[in-house]
Amino acid sequence: MRDDPGAPLYGKFKEAYANGDLASGFLAPRCILNQRVSASRRFAAQSYSLDRIRGAGKAHTATVNDVVLAMCGSALRKYLQELDALPEKSLVAMVPVSMRRDDTATGNQVAMLLASLGTHLTDPCERLEAIKRSVQDSKDRYAKMTPGQILTYAGLLAAPSNISLATGLAPHFQAYNVAISNVPGPKKPLYWNGARLDGTYPVSIVADGQALNITLNSYADKMEFGITACRRALPHVQRLLDYLEQGLSELEDPG
């Protein structure tokens, strides 16, 4: 008798539910970030020094992506506190990650990683450590899967939010609260007819159930954040830029 191909995948889900750091990804808290959107948009952008982010990561034995998620977690905590809308449980981010395991340059090999943003924690260093554990747990889980299992697993994780996007109805539970994408960009400055390109700011989309999107890309010696939101659902979202700076400063000087 042939083995059930779904059995290994079922085991991955069972293991995930048993893990405290990842379990929140299956039941992200209700949040004002996850409401229906209007046609109004707000876009805010800011550059941050890659050297500063790398320095904070080195001080805490964390990756650039870990620090970026910690900055976002800190900013969202402050923003939602200001609106008296911070959930008791941590927000969960959906982070697209490359699953390429070879040197090929063709084909789409991207999966979604669910990460706790530690927004329930007051201490920025504890928040970063919670994020590191959550991200590493998801990476370890994917490392044990076949490419087919990764695609199926990631698709099932995203199912609640995808149903919301398809129907326009915000579900009673979310797989994640916000999408945070980090896209590698040019490592050297670009020029056009001799004029240097100063910055590139990514503009993404929002949809019903996902009123906020945070996308960033690296460019030369900077990390450039682009924040897109529904202006009516999320007021004064430009304040997130100040809170991102504060989140980075907290990790640079935890004292």
N, C-alpha and C positions, 0 to 999 in steps of 0.2 A: 504494500500500500504506500502511495506517495505521501510525503509529509504535507501537512496543511501549510501553504505559503503564507497564510495570514497569522499563523501562530507566533512567529518571531516578532511581527509588528505589534500584535496584541500584548506581548510581553514588554515591549518598549513603553506602551501607554500605561500599563500596570505599574511599571517601575517609575514612570514620571509622576503618577498620582501619589506614589509613596514618598516622593522627594519634596521636602518643604520649599526649597528654593524655586522649583519649577511648577509646583502645583498651582500657584497663583495664576499661571499663564492660562489655565483652563477656565478659570472663573475670575477674570479681571473685574475689579470693582466698578459699580455704576459711577459715572462721572459726567460732568457737563461737557467734557470733550467728545462724548459719544451721543450726540443729539442730531436731529435733523438740521440741515443747513439751508440757507437762503442763497440767492444769487450774488450777495455782497461778499467781497473778498478784502482781506488785508494782507499785505506782504511786507515783511521786515527782513533786513539783511545786515550782516556784520561780519567782519574778518577778525580772526584771532591768530596770534602767532603760534606756529607749529612748535617752535622752540619752547614756548611756555607750556604747551600741552605735553610735549615730550618730557620736559623737566618735572612736571607734576607726576607724570607716570613713573618716571625713574625714582622719585622720592617715595612712591607707594608701591613699587614693584607691580605696576599696572601698564597695560597697553594704551596706545593712543585712543583706541575705540572705547576702552573702559572709562577713560577720563572724559571723553565726549559724552558718554551715557550718563556719567555722574554729573556733568555740567547740566545736562538736560533734566535729570532728576531733581537737582537742586532748584533749577529755574521753575520747573512745573510746580514743585512744592510751594515755593514762595508765591507764585502767581495764583494758585488755587486757594492758598491761605488768605490772600488779599480779597478774594471773592467769597470767602467763607464757604468754599466748596471742595475742600481737601478730603478725599475718602480716608477712612481709617486704615484700610488695606493699601498696600503698595500698588501704584500704577504699573502696568505691564506694557513694555514696548515690543513692537514687531521690528526686527532688524534683519534686512536681507543680507545674506552672507554667501560668498563664493564657496562652492563645494568641489571645485576643480582639483583633481588629484594627479594631474599630469601636466605636460607642457603644451598641450594642444590649445589653439586659440579659437577654435570653432565650437559651436553648440552652446546652448544656454544651460549652465550648471549652477543655478542659484537656488537656495532654499531660504526659508524664513526661520529665524531664531527668535524665541520668546525670552525676554529678559526682564527681571524685576528692576524697577528704577529706584527702589529704596526710598520712596517718597514718604513712608511712614516713620522714617528715622530722622531724628533731629541732628545727629552728629554727621558731618560731611565725610569723615574718614570711615565711619561705620557704613554709611551709604555706599561708598565706593567698594568696600569689601563685600557687601551684599551683592552688588552688581557683578563683581568679579566671580563670585561663586556661582551665580545664576548663569552667566555667560559660559563659564567653563563647563558647567554641568551639561548645558545644551550641546556644546562642542563635543564633549566626551560621548554623549548619546549618539550623535550623528556619526562619529568615528567608528561605531560598532555596526552601523547599518550599511546595507547595499545601496547603490544609487536609486534603485526602484523603491526601496523602503523609505528612503529620505523623501522622495517626491510624494509618496502616499501619506506619510506621516505629516509632512508640512501642509499638505492640502487639507487633511482632516483637522489640523489645528486651526487653520484659517477659516474653516467652514462657517462658523457662526457669523463672523464679520462679513464674509463673502455673501451670505444670504441677505444680510442687511443692505449691502451695496446693490445687489440685484433687485431687491424688492422695494427699497426705499424705506423700509421699516426697521427702526433701531431695535435690536433684540433685547430681551430681558437680561441676557448675559453676554459678555464680550470675550473673545479670545485675547484681545489686546485693546489698549486704550489709545495708543498713538503709534504711528509709523515713524521710525527714525532711520534714515538711509545715509550711509557714508560712502561716497563714490570717489575713487582715486582719480586725481586729475594730473595735469602736466607738472613735471618736477622742475621745469625751467620756465622762465618768463617767456611769454609769447609776444609777437610784434605783428603789426599790420602797417605796411608802407612806412616803416620806421617808428611808428607810434607804439609804445609799450602798453600792453593790456594790464591794467591795474588790478582788476579783480573779475571773478566769474561767480555769480550768485545764482544757485539753482532755484527754479520755481517749479513746484509740484502741484498736486491737486488735492482737493478735499471732496468728501461725498457724505451722504447721509450715514450717520453713525460714526463718522471720522471727521470731526470739524477742525482738526489741526493736523498739519504735516510738517515735520522737521527734516529737511534734506541738507546735506553739507557735502562739499567737495574740497579736496586739497588743491592748492595751486601754488607752485613755487615754495615759498617758505610760510604759507598761510593756510589756515583752515577756514573756509568760508561757509557760513550758515545762511540758509534761506528758510524763512518761516512763513507758511501759507495757512490762513485760517478763514473761517466764516466770520465776517465782521460783526454780524448780529448775534451769533451764538456765543462768541468769545470776545468781549470788549477789551480794548486797550492791550491787545496781544503784543504790541511792540515793546511792552515792558519786559517781555521775556529776554530781550537783548541785554538789558542791564542785569537781569538775574543770572544769565549765562556767565557774564563777566564775574559776578559775585561768586558763582559756583566754582569757577576756575581759581579765583583768588583764595578761596577757602582751602583748596587743596595745596596751593603754593605756600600758604602760611597757616597751617592747621592750629597754631597756638592762638 
